[in-house]
Amino acid sequence: MKSNLARTLSLCLLAALSFTATCSGFPDAPSSSTNTDKRESGTSPRTVYVGSHLSEEQLLSLSALLRVKAPAAQLLLDSEPINHEQQRFLAAYHANEVVPIGSFPRGITDLENRLKCKMAPALCWQEDRPVSIWNALVPEANRVVVCPSKPRSLLLQSACLAGVLRAPLYINNGSDKERTELAHQIAQWRTKQVFAVAAARAFCNKLPGVSVVHLPDERMVAATCLRHLARHRPVRTLIVANPADTGSDKGGMSVLAPWIALHRHAALLLTNERGDNVNGLVESALRRPELERADTLLIVGSLKAIPMERRPNPIPGGKDPFIEMEPLTPRGTDVWSFATGRLFEADAGQLALRLARQELLRLESIDHHAVVVSNVGGGLPMLEAFSRNTIQELRNRGYQTSGLIGDVNKEDLRNELPNQDIFLWEGHHSTLVRDFGVPSWPEALSPALVVLQSCLALNEEEASPFLRRGGIGLIGSSTRVFSASGGGFALAFFDALLYDGQSVGGSLRQAKNFLLAYSLLKEKRLGQAAKLGAANVRTAWAFTLWGDPTLRLPLPPAPRDRSALADVR
């Protein structure tokens, strides 16, 4: 935190002393990639599993099975409305093997035609108990987790535990037939230890030749999972989901929460039915010694499943009576300690695709591109000053960056946008949406980070299309933003991303703390003469990441001779 504080204070001095200074003297940051554990992925073959007609229980079982069989594998869920986007991912990923798993009413050939991809032999999952799939993916299993199908929160935590233990998940309803079946399967697996969850204890006590560990409730399941998880390395990430989000209006994203938690070495926290107890849930979790180093919060849920917080506008008489912000937003002069982001989509298939798409950042790429659009039409000179510095910083750090400022032709932007790794828009929201119509453009995007530094840009209707077309993350504000506050935020964000080795969420946290520190600096130096200091606080509250906060963008080699880089004119 000391280094972050020093960086924040230096950015405050930059903003206070000169709007046109270019910060080109930072040391080169080490090259970074996504947060996937390299020890697990390494140079292993690229495998993609395509789930078809999987029930929720089957998908949760598969999350655990793939953690045993292929921890670096990607998972797609067949969905005809997004088949074209899935085609694009598979073509770009160059998988060594694409394995269909589930049931296929129209045959594998139909799936191959829709995804334009040759498939490996299918793993058919037409029965409740996938004996053939178990034998194919996990021929031996020293441990097995057995749990009832209800309550749903217990099932989600059990799926996490099975993945952490690298054990199959057996979901049961307690029938004699199931006991006979499980006993036979345990003999096949040569299992030594069974974790019996809640009512599964009676079901498992008579199993021959195994020791039984009884976990009586959800709390014990989560604690056991966390204890085993922390044995490998510190747990830095918390995944929060709402187990009651299965209604059509809430999205049902929690079904993927165990999969996401397992791939981010994260603890899974489950909210109440309303999804409004995130703050208390996290505060309670942080009391556990295994989570003392947790500093990242990933919300897996729609805005209805886990609602935003609302606070009165700190600017008296402001147009927006309330400001919306993510849970854990600090109050007063407290600093942001968590890097926070949110993952949600219209359905689980779209979210699975977006998660898989992040892996494209790990592939070799010679060039990395960025486009910055600022002050279209003029009238925002202070914003433009910040934007010119941001453009220069991107160039200093090796991004081939186009700076489109002032008199911008929308067709020029439309031609450039599909090939960008970073898209930063700084200026009026009405120009972005009404005049240029950018959210409605149909062209597919690269796996891009989109930053909409604009008033009221963070709404599902106008922001989600960037993610559906290929973007991997989007940062924007659901409220109004003064241009200078927003420009300072963007510069601080990209400096942290490019020079401090921060994740996307960590860079957002640092930019928020910069704005807070700047407002305190103004108050300290100017006293009662300081004006609109609350605008900085409001901006820090409102900027939000719809994406994975653990994500790290690739950093190209910095140019050797930075003095040769021309500024934007």
N, C-alpha and C positions, 0 to 999 in steps of 0.2 A: 504494500500500500504506500510505502514511502516514495518509491519511484513514481507511482501514479500521481501522488500529491505534487511532487516536484514538477512533473510534466504538466499537470493542471495549472500550477501557478505560473509556469513559463508561458502557457497559452493565454492566461489572463493578461500578462504583461504585453504579449503580442497584440491582443485586442485593445488594450487600454492605450498603448503608445502609438500604434501605427496600423491602419487598416490595409496598407499596401505592402507590408514587409513580406518577403518570401523566405520561408524556412527551408533552406536547401542544404543546411550543414549538418543534418542528422547522420549518425552512422548507419551503415547498411544493416537492415534487419535480416535475420536468417530466413532462408526460404521455408515456407510452410505450406501445408496442404489441409485437407479435411481432418476432422477429429477421429477418424476411424483408427482403431488400434493397429499400428503397423506390425506388431508382433503376431497378430492374427491373420492379417491380410498378406503382407509381404509380397512375395512373387507368386502366390498361389493362383491357380487358374481362375479366370473370371466365370463364375457360374450364376445364372439367373433362374430362379424358380418362378413359374407362372401359375398361380392358384386359380382354379376355375370352379365355380359353384361350391365354394367352401362355406360351411356353416360357421357361426362364430366360435363354437367349441373346437371345430376342426382347425380354424385359423390360429387359435391360442395354442393348441397342441403342436401345430406346425412351427410356431415361434420357438418353442422349446426344442423340438426335434432338429431344426436347422442350426440351432446353437451348438448342438452336439456334432452334427454331421459336417456342416459347412458354415462356420461362423462369419466368414467374409462374403457369403453369397448375398445377392440382391433378390428382393421379393417384389413381384408385380402381381396384381389381381386383375384378371381378365375382365374388361368392361368395354363393351362395344363403343360407347360414346367417346372413349379416349384411346381407341385402338391406334389411331393415326399418331398420336403423341407417343404411345408406347413403341410403335414402329421406329420413330425417330431416335428414341433412347437406345433401342437394341442395335440399330445401325451404327450409332456413335460409340457404343460401349464395346463392341467387338467381343462378345462373350464367347468363351471356349465351349460352353454348353448351356443350352436353354432347356430346362426340364419342366414339362407340364405336370401339374399335380392337382388331383381333385376328380371331378366327373365331367364328362364331355359328351353331352347329348347329341351333338352334331358331328362328333368325331374329331380326331387330332388334325386331320387335313384341313378342316374348317378353321381351326385355331391358327395353323400355319399360314393359311391364306390371309387371314385377317391381320396377323402380325408380320407377314412377309419374312418369315424366319423358319429355318429348318429346326425341328424339335428333336430332342433325345427321346428314348422310349418313355411313355407316360407312366406315372405312378398313380394308379386309379384308387380313389378314395370314395367308394360308393356305399360302404357299410359304415356303421357307427364305429366299429373298432378296426382300425387300418392295419391289420396284421401284416399284410404284404408290404405296406409302407414301412412299418416298424422294422421288419426284417431287412428291407433294402437300405434304410438310412441308419439304423442303429442295431446291428446284429448282436451286440453285447451292451449291457448297461449295469454297472455296479450299483447304481442307485435308481430309484423310481419314486416319483411323487404321485400320490393318489389323493384325489380330492373330489368332493361332491360338486355338482354343477351349479348349485345355488348356496348362498347368495352370490351375486355377480362380483362384488368386490373381493370376496374370498377367492373366487376363481381367477381373477386378474392377478392377485398377489401370488397365487400358487403357480401360475404360468411363469411369473418372474423367478420364483424360487427354483422351478425345474430348470430354467435356462441357466441360472447361476451355478447350479449343481451339475450342469451338463447331463441332465437326466430326462427321460421321457416323462410326459405328463399323462396320467391315466385319469380320465374323468368318469366317475361312477355314480350310479343311483342306488347302489346297495342290493341288487338282486343276486340270488344264488347263482344264476347263469354267469353274471359278471365275475363273481368270486372264482368260479371254476376257470373262466377264461383268463383272469389275471394270474392265477396260480400257474397255469400252463405257460403263459408268456414270461413270467418271472423265471421259470425253469429254463426257457429258451434263452433268455438274456443272461442267465447265471447271476442274477441279482443277489447282493449281499445285504442291502439296507433299503428299507421302505420308509418314506416320510408320509405318515398318514395324517391327513388334514381333517380336523373337526370330526364329523360323524363317520368319516372313513376309518376311524380307529377300530370299531367293531368289525368292519368289513375286512380289515387287514390282520387282525390278531391271530387268526387261524391259518395264515399263510405259512407253509412249511419252509424251513431252512433260511429264514431271513430275520434280521433284527428290525424292530419297528420303532421309529421315533414318532411320538405323538405330538402334533401341534394343534392345540385345542381350539384356537380361534385365529382371526385375521391378524391380530396384533402379533401373535407369536410367529405366524408365517412371515410377516414383514420383517420382524426382528431377526429371525434365522437367516432370511435372505440377505439382509444387510450385513450380518456378521460374516457370512461367507464371502460376500462381495468385497468387504474391506480387507480381507486377508491378502489380496493380490496387490492392491495399491489404493491410495486414498480416494474416497468418493467425493467428487467435486460438483456433481450435477444432481439436481432434484427434478424428477418428472412428476408433474401434477396432472391428474385426470379426474373426470367425474364419472363414476361407475353407473350413474343413472342417466347417462346421455343417450340412451338407446331410442328415445322418441324421434320421430321424423324431423322435428324442428330443432333438434340439438346436434345432429350430425353423426353420433356414434363413433367419434374418433378414439374413444378409450379402448376399443378392441385392438388398436395398434400400439397402445401405451407400453405393454410388456416388450414387444419387439423393439421399440425405440429405446426403452430403458436398458435392455440387454446390449444394444449396440453402442451405448454411450456410457457404459459402466456407471449407471445412475440408479439412485434409489427411487422407488415408485411410491408416491403419496396420493391417496384417494380422498376426494372431498366429500362433503355432505351432498344430499340430493339437489340442493339449490346451487351448489358450486361456489358459495360465497364465503367460505371459511379458509381461504388459502393462507391468509396472514397468520392465523392461529395455528394452522396445520404445520406451516414451515417453522414457526417459532418453537413449537413442541418438538419437531424433528431435530432441530439444531441442538437440542439438549443432549442428544446421543453423542458419545465420543467419536463414533465412526463418521459423523457428519460435521465435525468441527471445522473442516476445511472446505465445506460446500460453499460455492460462490456463484453458481449458475442455476437458473430456474427456467425450465422448459415446460410451458403449459401446452398440453395436448388436448385441445377442446375448442369448440366454437365459442363465439361471443355470448351465446345463450346458455351453453353448458357451463361455462365459467365466466361470469360477467366481469366487465371492467369496473373499476372503482370510479366514483364521481365525487368531485369536490367543488365548492363554489369558486368561481373565477377570482383569482387573486387581484385582478385589475378592476377597481371599482368602476361600475358603469360599462364594463365590456359587453360586446355583443353576445357572447356565449355565457349564459348564466352559470353553466357547469362545465368543468373540464373532465374528460374521461382519461383514465390512465390504468396501467396494469397493476395487479396486486403487488404488494411490497414496495410501492412507491413511498419514499421517506417523507416525513413531515418536518416542517421548520427548516433548520439548517443542517439536518442530518444528511450524510452523504449516501449515494447509491452504493450498496455493497454487493448487489446481485446483478449479474449479466442475465437479462431476461428476454425471452422470445416466446412466440406462440405458433403452434402448428395446427392448422385445420384446413379442411377442404369440404366440398359438397358431399363427398363420399370417401370411404376408405381406399378405394382404388386410386383415386386422384392423389391422395396423400402418399400412398405407397410409391407411386411414380415419382413424386417430387423428392422423396427421400432417396430413391435410387439415382435420380438425376444428379444429386450432389456428388456422386462418385465420379462423374465425368470430369470434375475438377482435378482428380488425381492423375488423369491421363497426361501424357507428355504433350506440351504445347510450346511452340517456338515463340509465339507472339501473344501478348495480352493487350486488350483494347478497352478504352474507356471513352465515353462521350459525356461532356458537361454542357448543358444548355442553361443559360442564365440571362435574366433581364431582357427577355424578348420584348421588343418594342420600346425599350428604354424606360427611364423614370425611376430606377432603383439603383443609383450609383454606389451606395454603400454595400449593397448586396453584391454588385458586380466586382467590387474590390476584393471581397472575400472569395468569390468564385475564381478570380484570376489566380489567387494564391493556391486554391485547391487544385486547379488545373496544373499549375507548376509542380505541385507536390506529387501528383500522379505521374507526371513526366519524369521527375527526379527519381522516382522509384521504379522506372522501367516500363510503365504502361504507355502504349502508343495512344495518346489522348487527343481527341478533337475538342476544341473549345468553340462552341457556337454561342455568340453573345450579341445581344442587340438586335440587329436586322437579320433574323433567322428565317430561312426558307424551310417550310415544314417538309417538303419533299426531300430536301437534303438530309434532314433528320430521319425520315422514314427509310431512306436508303441505307443509312449508317446503322440504325438501331439493331437490326437482327444479328449483327456480328460482334456486339459489345459484351465484355465481361462485367462492366460497370456502367450504369446509366444514372446520372445525377441530373435532375431537373430542379432549377432554382428560379422561382418566379411565380407569376399569378396562376392560380388553379384554373381560372376560366380560360386562360390561353391554352393550357395543357388539354383540357377536356372539350371546351366549346369551339375554340378557334382551330386548334390542330387536330383534335379528335384522336389523340394518341391511344387511349384505352380501347378504342374500337378497331384499331388497325389489326388485320388478321395475320400478319407475318409472324412466323415462329421466331422465338428468341433463343440465343445461346443460354447456357446455365448462368444467368446474369443476376447480379445484385442490383436492385432498383432502389434508388433513394429519391423520394418525391418531397423535396424541401419546398412545400407549398401549403397554403391554407386549405384545411378540410379535405386533404387528399386521401386520408385513410378511411375509406368506406368501401364495403365489399363490392358494390356495383362497379366502381371505377378502378379499384386497386387489384381485385382478384384476377382480372384478365391478364395482367403482367405475369402472374404466377402460372396461370393455365397455359400460357403460350410458351413457357419454358423457363421463366425466372425461378431462382431458387430461394430468394428472400426479398422482402420489400420493407422499407422503412418509410414511415410517413407520420403525419400528424392529423388527429381527428378534430383539431380546433384551429383557430386563426393564429398565424405566426407573423411577428414583425420581421421584415426582411433581414435586418442586421442580426437579430438574434438567431434566425434560421441559418444565415450564412456563417456565423461563428460556430454554430453547432456542426454544420457540415464539415468545415475545415478541421475542427477538433476531432470529429469522427474519423476522417480519412487519415489524419496524422497518426492517430492511435493504431489504425488498421495497417498502415504502410510502414511505420517506423518502430512501433512498440511491440510488435509481434502479438497483437491482441486478436482474439476471435471477433466475429461480427458483434456478438453480444457484449463482449468486453469493451469493444470500441464504442458501442452505444452508451454503455455505463460511463466511460471516461468522458464522452462528450457531454452527458448530462451533468457530471460533476464539474466540468469546466464552466458550464453556464451558471451553476450554483455559485462556484467560487468567484466568477466575474461579477455576479450581482452583489456578493458580499464585499468585493473590492470597491465597487462603485459606492456602496453605502459607507464604507470606511473612509474613503478619500473625499467624498463630496458631501457626506452627511445629509442634511435635509434638502440640499440642492440636487441630490440624485433623483432622476426621474425614471419612471417606468421600470424600476428594478424588478418588479413582479413579472414583467414580460419575459425575462430570462427564466424565471422559475416556472412560469406557465409553459414555456417552450420545452423545458426539461421534463416536465410532467407528461406532456402530450406525445412526444415522439416515441413511436412504438415499432417493434420489429415483428413482422409476420414472417417467421422463419426460424431456423435452428440457431440458437445463440452460440453453440459450440463450433459452428462452421468457421473455417479459416480459408481465406482466399489465397490462391497461389500468388507468390511474389516473383516476378521475373527479375533477372539480373539487372541491377541498376546501371545506367550508362556510366562509362569510365570518365568521360569529360562532361560534367554537368554544366559547366560554364557555356557550353555550346548550345544549350537548350534555349530556344527562343521563347519569349513570353507571348501571351495572347494579345493581339492588338484589335 
